[in-house]
Amino acid sequence: MKILQNDELLVRNIHKDDITLLGKWLSNPKVLEFYEGRDKHFDYEKIDSKFLDRSDNVNRCIVEYEGNKVGYIQFYTLDHETKSEYGYKNNELIFGLDQFIGEVELWNQGIGRKLIQSVTTYLIENHEADIVVMDPQKSNMRAIKCYEKCHFIKVKELHQHELHEGEFRDCYLMEYKV
């Protein structure tokens, strides 16, 4: 099912036929350096259980650009516990985003920026989001610069926030506020 489409960008729900593609992306050390970790092994069963066979509030999607499958994005409403951890009020509708461009030869071409801007606009216009947040690792400068170009701002340092490659890593809480 199509979530959004504008110009050359399409975001659609993930389906079983995407497992092989996710396997390709999630076996690339360049992708895993910032998403999941290079110490992770993703076989068919793990991809199916992590990305497809789920009953939670996460919308998992494949990103297509100019008709080619290029990446992955997921969006979800923050639960009360996460809102509290981040310092938000429970009456605010806050969405979180996680994403990657899996085709590394397409990095640094503005696709991520178009994706973030499009999905942020979609969440505000179609789901009445008050705030959209991301929590990139502080070392992921390429992603942070992309998010800043999309008018996300760093609002908080999250110390030892994410277990990645056997270590707890510091992250930034970045937000786009309506």
Secondary structure, DSSP 8 states (H G I E B T S, - for coil): -EEEEETTEEEEE--GGGHHHHHHHTT-HHHHTTTT-TT----HHHHIIIIIS--SS-EEEEEEETTEEEEEEEEEE--HHHHHHHT--TTS-EEEEEEEES-GGGTTSSHHHHHHHHHHHHHHHHH--SEEEE--BTT-HHHHHHHHHTT-EEEEEEEEEEEETTEEEEEEEEEEE-
